[in-house]
């Protein structure tokens, strides 16, 4: 019953911004760390950012540090990824994920394309 649904992707010019959302259901959202991953064509899926059940505790990949910000709204069971100063190399499918009871769950992904 765990469901993760990403939205907010699209086409943006270099230097632009996007905010991704991940609406969740089927588990006690506030008790789990949430993560964003991304996968570009021909590359392995990589961890972008994580926010703990304590929303002030976050971690970022070096490639996005200072540009991206992960946050959560426990009242809405939703995790966000604010992406600023986007670069062409940020182009990828972005996935929301949670690790729960020995299983990792994934959303369907949302495409982010950074191009002029």
N, C-alpha and C positions, 0 to 999 in steps of 0.2 A: 504493500500500500504506500510505500515511500514514493513520492512524486516530486520532481524538481523540474521547473519550467522556466527557461531563460527567455528574456526578451530585451530589446533595446539595441540590438546590433544594426549595422547599416554601413553605408559608404560615407567616409569623411575624408577631408583633405588633410595632408600633413600639417601638424600643429593644432589640429582641431581636437574636439572633445566628444566623448560619448559616455553615457551612463547605462550600464547593464543592470538588469534586475533578475533575480531568481526567486520565484514564488514556490514555496514548499508546502507539503502536507504529508500526513501519515506518520509523523514521529514528533517527539517532544523537541521542537526546534531549538529552544533556548538552552538545552543541555548539551548541545553538540557544536564542535568546531565546524565551520563551513569554509570551503575553499573554491577558488576559481582556477581552472586549468585552461590551457589553450593548445591548439594543434594546428600548425601550418602545413600546407601540402608538402609531402615528402619528409616531414620531420616527426619526431616523437612528441607525444603529448607532454607538456611541461607544466609544472606548478607555477602559478602566477602569484597568488596571494592566499593567505589564510587568516581568518578571524576566529578567535576562541569564543567559548561561551561567555567569557568576560570580554566585552566588546572593545575594550581598550588595548587588548593584547593582539597585535597583528604581526604578520611576517610577509615579506615581499621578495620576489626574485630580484636579483641585482639589476636585471635588464629593465625593470619597471619602477624601481625604487625612486621615490621623489616625484613620479608622474602619475601613478595609480594609487587609489585609495579604496580599501575594502571596508564595508560597514554592514551593520545588521540592524533590523528593526524587529525585535522579538514580538511586539504586539501584532505585527503583520506577517510573521513567519517568513520574512524576506531578507535576502542578502543582496548587497549592491556592489558594483565595481565602477567607481568613477575613474575614467581614463582621460587624462589631459596630455597635452603636448604629444599627440599621437604621431608615430613614425610608420613608414611603410613596413618595417619589419614587425610591427604589431599585428599585421594582417594574419588572421587565423580564425578558426572556429573556437569560440569560448564556451567552456562548459562549467556549470555549477556542480559541486560534488560534496558528499558527506560520507564519512566512514562510520558505520554503525553496526554493532553486533557482528563483527568480523567480515562485513561486506562493505564494499564501496559502491555507492549509488551515483549515477550520472544523469544529468538532464539531457535533452536532445541537442543542445548546442545552439548558439546564435552566431552568425557570420559577422565578423568585423573586417572591413576592407578599408585600408588607408591608402589613398591614391589621389593624385592630382589629375 
